[in-house]
Structures are given as structure tokens and as C-alpha cells.
Amino acid sequence: MELRELRSFCTAARVRSISRAADILGMGQPTVTTHIKKLETELGATLFDRFKRPIQLTPVGKTLAEVATPLVEGIDALAQTAADAEERGPVVVASTPDIIPHTLLRVVRVFLARHPHIHLRINSTTRREVLHRVINGQADMGIVAHDDRDDQLDFEGLFVYDRVLITPPDHPLLDEPLESLAQVAKWPLILMGPGTHTREILEAELRRRGASYEIIVELDSLDMIKRYVALGMGVSIGPKLAIDPQDEEELGVVSLTHLLPVEQGGIVTVRGKRLSTAAGKFATVMRDTLAAARQTAAGRR
């Protein structure tokens, strides 16, 4: 006895017609007839009196309908509830704090406009912790700069992640060719906290060169870092994606692509794991939004 057979029987019992039941279920009439005959064979009893119009339930048919209808309706309601939950989310996105206020914000703005019914949660943490949360199922996906490959993860590159030097306007570093990070290390540094990706790369390079340096301010927001740099407290190094057009009116910005690695930023997910419907929609919006941003930027050049 299969659920599809019970569903065909209960629908026919409700509307007193096999042909109408077939229309409701989106099946051919012979299929519904076959389902009901299989039930009758398994039960060893006739379920419908087919000589009357509309067809009538036999006593056995009435008993089965009373027992099976709540069961079928409950299973169908459960399936719909599961489908609704799959559609609504929540979608949990983990990202590094340098990506959240700029690249991710642009994506979220479009996503909420397109899918206001989907619940979205955003976690801000270090790159290492982002990958950990994705692997352990605490996040549907991570948005990070990714330069290595992990057998447990799939990575889809969607934007360029390069670094820039950020200085106050008219800073001496803007007047000389920048040939080494040792030149930057001579100045007080304002950086993101320990464990952040760009800081780890920067400090590793400075140690490799034997350069001494002093970090005078540690913050968890690049927007705040830019404000402190503009005050003249020091200089910083951060991702170019955190630089807004208006920032260059108050700051000096110098590309470091010749001194620090250029990476790809994008979506990280568990290899082989299917995204939920809601998470898949978020990934689609991110692809579309960032592709449009690249086209706009290319048009300006």
C-alpha cells in the first residue's frame, strides 16, 4: 500500500469521481484507476460502487476513507510546510568584516528587494572562522577572499580582492615610489584586529623582510579605520573594495598589487552539499549583482 495509491483513493472518495480526481492530481484517469484497483486487490475488497453515478463508497471504502484521509492530508500538509520552510530560509551567510559593509551590503540590498519573504542572517568573523562555520554547517555559505583550496570546500570566485595603502591626504608616502612594504612600516599603523586575513598577510611579509613596525590602533571596522587615518593618526592597508569614491577626497589611496597578493573573493560552500532553495537564490543574486557591478566599472574605464 503506497501513499500515491491512498492519495488517489481519498481524492476520488472526496469528489465522487475518478476522472475529476485525475484532473485534481494532474494524472491520467487510467493511473488513478490503477491505484484504486491495486488497493482493492491488497485489501481484498471493493472500495467503490461504480454502477451508481456519481460513484459511491462501499462500507469498506467509507471506513478506509475515514482512516486514510486525515493521514494523506497530514502528509501533504507536512510536505507543504517543508517546502515553505525551504523557500523562506533562514539563509545564514558568514563573511569577513571588510566585505560586509561594501560588497555584501550591495548584494543584500538587491536580495531583500527581490525576496523580502526570505529570512537572512549575517555573521561577521575572521576568514578562518568563516571557513570553519561553513564546514561545520553553522553557515550555508561563506563570503571571503580565498587563495587556497580545501578538499571539503567549493569556491566560486566573483570579485577581485586586492589591497591598497590608505593614508591621510598629502602624506609623504604619496610623494615617493612605493617599492617596499618597509617604507609603510616606518609609519604608525592602524589595522584590523589579529587573525584578519589582510593583517596576517601583511605581518608575515613584514616579518619576512625583518621590518619593525608599530600598530597603534586596532579596529573591527574598515570604515572606522578610514576615519582615524583621515585624522592623521597613522596609515593603513586594506582591501580596495572598502574604498568608496568619496573616500579619495579625504584620503590618499595607493595600489599594492605589486607588493601584496591579489586574490579572488567569492562564495565558499561545502563540497557536494546542495544549497537550500533560499540559499540558492541568495547565491544567484550575488552573481547577478556583482556581474552588473563589474560591467558598470568596465564602462567607466
C-alpha positions as CSV (number, residue, x, y, z in Angstrom):
1,M,0.0,0.0,0.0
2,E,1.6,3.2,-1.2
3,L,0.9,6.8,-0.4
4,R,0.2,7.7,-4.0
5,E,-2.5,5.0,-4.1
6,L,-4.1,6.3,-0.9
7,R,-4.0,9.8,-2.3
8,S,-5.8,8.8,-5.5
9,F,-8.4,6.9,-3.5
10,C,-9.0,9.7,-1.0
11,T,-9.3,12.3,-3.7
12,A,-11.8,10.1,-5.7
13,A,-13.7,9.4,-2.5
14,R,-14.0,13.2,-1.8
15,V,-15.2,14.3,-5.3
16,R,-17.0,11.0,-6.1
17,S,-15.4,10.8,-9.5
18,I,-12.2,9.1,-10.8
19,S,-11.9,11.5,-13.8
20,R,-12.2,14.6,-11.6
21,A,-9.7,13.1,-9.1
22,A,-7.3,12.5,-12.0
23,D,-7.7,16.2,-13.0
24,I,-7.1,17.4,-9.5
25,L,-4.0,15.2,-9.1
26,G,-2.6,16.0,-12.5
27,M,-2.7,12.4,-13.6
28,G,-4.3,10.4,-16.3
29,Q,-7.6,8.7,-15.4
30,P,-6.1,5.2,-16.1
31,T,-3.4,5.9,-13.5
32,V,-5.9,6.8,-10.8
33,T,-8.0,3.7,-11.7
34,T,-4.9,1.5,-11.4
35,H,-4.1,2.9,-8.0
36,I,-7.5,2.2,-6.7
37,K,-7.6,-1.3,-8.2
38,K,-4.2,-2.1,-6.5
39,L,-5.7,-1.0,-3.2
40,E,-8.8,-3.2,-3.7
41,T,-6.5,-6.1,-4.6
42,E,-4.4,-5.6,-1.4
43,L,-7.4,-5.2,0.8
44,G,-9.4,-8.0,-0.9
45,A,-12.5,-5.7,-1.0
46,T,-14.3,-3.3,-3.4
47,L,-14.0,0.3,-2.4
48,F,-16.4,2.0,-4.9
49,D,-19.8,1.0,-6.2
50,R,-19.1,2.0,-9.8
51,F,-22.6,1.3,-11.1
52,K,-24.1,4.4,-9.4
53,R,-23.4,7.9,-10.6
54,P,-21.7,9.6,-9.1
55,I,-19.7,6.6,-7.8
56,Q,-20.4,5.7,-4.2
57,L,-18.2,4.3,-1.5
58,T,-18.8,0.8,-0.3
59,P,-18.9,0.2,3.5
60,V,-15.2,-0.8,3.4
61,G,-14.5,2.2,1.2
62,K,-16.1,4.5,3.8
63,T,-14.0,3.0,6.6
64,L,-10.8,3.4,4.6
65,A,-11.6,6.9,3.7
66,E,-12.2,7.9,7.3
67,V,-8.9,6.4,8.3
68,A,-6.8,7.4,5.3
69,T,-8.0,10.9,4.6
70,P,-6.5,12.5,7.7
71,L,-3.3,10.6,7.1
72,V,-2.9,11.8,3.5
73,E,-3.9,15.3,4.3
74,G,-1.4,15.4,7.2
75,I,1.4,14.1,5.0
76,D,0.5,16.6,2.2
77,A,0.5,19.4,4.8
78,L,3.8,18.3,6.1
79,A,5.3,18.3,2.6
80,Q,4.0,21.9,2.0
81,T,5.3,23.0,5.4
82,A,8.7,21.7,4.5
83,A,8.6,23.3,1.1
84,D,7.6,26.7,2.7
85,A,10.5,26.4,5.2
86,E,12.9,25.6,2.3
87,E,11.7,28.7,0.5
88,R,11.7,31.1,3.5
89,G,15.1,30.2,4.9
90,P,16.8,31.3,7.0
91,V,19.9,31.8,4.9
92,V,23.0,32.1,7.1
93,V,25.9,33.9,5.5
94,A,29.3,34.2,7.2
95,S,31.7,36.8,6.0
96,T,34.7,38.8,7.0
97,P,34.1,42.3,8.3
98,D,35.9,44.0,5.4
99,I,33.4,42.5,2.9
100,I,30.2,43.0,4.9
101,P,29.9,46.9,4.7
102,H,30.6,47.2,1.0
103,T,30.4,44.2,-1.4
104,L,28.0,42.2,0.7
105,L,25.8,45.2,1.5
106,R,25.3,45.8,-2.2
107,V,24.2,42.2,-2.7
108,V,21.9,42.2,0.4
109,R,20.1,45.4,-0.8
110,V,19.2,43.7,-4.1
111,F,18.3,40.4,-2.4
112,L,15.9,42.0,0.1
113,A,14.2,43.8,-2.8
114,R,13.8,40.7,-4.8
115,H,13.0,38.2,-2.0
116,P,11.6,40.1,1.0
117,H,10.0,36.9,2.4
118,I,13.3,35.1,2.9
119,H,15.0,35.4,6.3
120,L,18.6,36.3,6.1
121,R,21.2,36.1,8.8
122,I,24.8,37.5,8.5
123,N,27.7,36.6,10.8
124,S,30.8,38.7,10.9
125,T,34.0,36.9,11.8
126,T,37.6,36.1,10.7
127,R,38.3,34.3,7.4
128,R,39.4,31.2,9.3
129,E,36.2,31.1,11.3
130,V,34.1,31.7,8.2
131,L,35.5,28.5,6.7
132,H,35.1,26.6,10.0
133,R,31.4,27.6,10.2
134,V,30.7,26.6,6.6
135,I,32.4,23.2,7.1
136,N,30.5,22.5,10.3
137,G,27.1,23.5,8.9
138,Q,26.8,26.7,11.0
139,A,26.5,28.8,7.8
140,D,25.1,28.0,4.4
141,M,27.9,29.8,2.7
142,G,30.9,32.0,3.4
143,I,31.9,35.2,1.6
144,V,35.6,35.5,1.7
145,A,38.9,36.2,-0.1
146,H,40.1,32.7,-0.9
147,D,43.6,31.9,-2.1
148,D,44.0,28.2,-1.2
149,R,41.9,25.1,-1.9
150,D,40.3,22.8,0.7
151,D,39.1,19.3,-0.3
152,Q,36.0,19.9,1.8
153,L,35.0,23.2,0.1
154,D,34.0,24.5,-3.2
155,F,34.9,28.1,-4.1
156,E,33.3,30.3,-6.7
157,G,35.2,33.5,-7.4
158,L,33.0,36.5,-8.0
159,F,35.2,39.6,-7.4
160,V,38.8,40.7,-7.2
161,Y,40.3,41.2,-3.7
162,D,43.4,43.4,-3.9
163,R,44.9,45.7,-1.3
164,V,45.7,49.4,-1.1
165,L,47.7,51.7,1.1
166,I,45.4,54.2,2.9
167,T,47.0,57.5,4.1
168,P,45.9,60.9,5.1
169,P,45.8,63.4,2.2
170,D,49.2,65.0,1.4
171,H,51.1,62.2,3.3
172,P,54.8,61.8,2.4
173,L,54.2,58.3,1.2
174,L,52.2,59.7,-1.6
175,D,55.2,61.6,-3.0
176,E,57.6,58.6,-3.4
177,P,57.6,55.5,-5.4
178,L,56.3,52.7,-3.2
179,E,58.8,49.9,-3.8
180,S,58.7,48.0,-0.5
181,L,56.3,47.5,2.5
182,A,59.3,48.5,4.7
183,Q,58.5,52.1,3.6
184,V,55.0,51.7,5.0
185,A,56.3,50.1,8.2
186,K,58.1,53.3,9.2
187,W,54.7,54.9,9.9
188,P,52.2,54.2,12.7
189,L,49.8,51.5,11.5
190,I,46.0,51.4,12.0
191,L,44.8,47.9,11.2
192,M,42.0,45.4,11.7
193,G,42.3,43.0,14.7
194,P,44.6,40.0,15.0
195,G,43.5,37.0,12.8
196,T,42.1,39.1,10.0
197,H,43.3,37.9,6.6
198,T,45.0,41.1,5.2
199,R,46.7,41.7,8.6
200,E,48.1,38.2,8.6
201,I,49.5,38.6,5.1
202,L,50.9,42.0,5.9
203,E,52.6,41.0,9.1
204,A,54.0,37.8,7.6
205,E,55.6,39.9,4.8
206,L,57.0,42.5,7.2
207,R,58.5,39.7,9.4
208,R,60.0,38.0,6.3
209,R,61.7,41.3,5.4
210,G,62.8,41.9,9.0
211,A,61.0,45.2,9.1
212,S,60.0,46.6,12.5
213,Y,56.5,48.2,12.8
214,E,54.1,49.6,15.3
215,I,50.3,49.1,15.4
216,I,48.8,52.0,17.3
217,V,45.1,51.3,16.7
218,E,43.2,48.1,16.2
219,L,39.6,48.3,15.0
220,D,37.0,45.9,13.7
221,S,35.6,48.2,11.0
222,L,37.4,49.5,8.0
223,D,35.1,52.5,7.8
224,M,36.3,53.5,11.3
225,I,39.9,52.8,10.2
226,K,39.5,55.2,7.3
227,R,38.2,57.9,9.7
228,Y,41.2,57.5,12.1
229,V,43.6,57.6,9.1
230,A,41.9,60.8,7.9
231,L,42.6,62.3,11.3
232,G,46.3,61.8,10.7
233,M,46.9,59.2,13.4
234,G,48.6,56.8,11.0
235,V,48.3,54.8,7.8
236,S,46.5,51.5,7.0
237,I,46.5,48.7,4.5
238,G,43.1,47.2,3.5
239,P,41.1,45.8,0.6
240,K,40.4,48.1,-2.3
241,L,36.7,47.0,-2.2
242,A,36.4,49.0,1.1
243,I,37.3,52.3,-0.7
244,D,34.3,54.3,-1.7
245,P,34.6,57.0,-4.4
246,Q,34.2,59.8,-1.9
247,D,37.0,58.4,0.2
248,E,39.6,59.6,-2.2
249,E,38.6,63.2,-1.5
250,E,39.8,62.8,2.1
251,L,42.4,60.0,1.8
252,G,45.4,59.0,-0.2
253,V,44.9,55.6,-1.8
254,V,47.8,53.7,-3.5
255,S,47.5,50.2,-5.1
256,L,49.6,47.5,-3.5
257,T,49.1,44.8,-6.2
258,H,52.8,44.8,-6.8
259,L,53.6,44.2,-3.1
260,L,50.8,42.0,-1.8
261,P,48.9,39.1,-3.4
262,V,45.8,39.7,-5.5
263,E,43.1,37.2,-4.6
264,Q,39.6,36.3,-5.6
265,G,36.7,36.9,-3.4
266,G,33.5,34.9,-3.6
267,I,31.3,32.2,-2.3
268,V,32.5,29.2,-0.3
269,T,30.3,26.2,0.3
270,V,30.7,22.6,1.4
271,R,31.6,20.4,-1.5
272,G,28.8,18.2,-2.7
273,K,26.2,19.8,-0.4
274,R,23.1,21.1,-2.1
275,L,22.1,24.6,-1.1
276,S,18.6,25.2,0.1
277,T,16.2,26.9,-2.3
278,A,16.5,30.2,-0.3
279,A,20.3,30.0,-0.2
280,G,20.5,29.2,-3.9
281,K,18.5,32.4,-4.6
282,F,21.0,34.4,-2.5
283,A,23.9,32.9,-4.5
284,T,22.1,33.8,-7.7
285,V,21.5,37.4,-6.6
286,M,25.2,37.7,-5.6
287,R,26.3,36.5,-9.0
288,D,24.0,38.9,-10.8
289,T,24.7,41.9,-8.7
290,L,28.5,41.6,-8.8
291,A,28.5,40.8,-12.5
292,A,26.4,44.0,-13.1
293,A,28.9,46.0,-10.9
294,R,31.8,44.7,-13.0
295,Q,30.1,45.8,-16.2
296,T,29.4,49.2,-14.7
297,A,33.0,49.6,-13.6
298,A,34.3,48.5,-17.0
299,G,32.1,51.0,-18.7
300,R,33.6,53.8,-16.7
301,R,37.1,52.9,-17.8
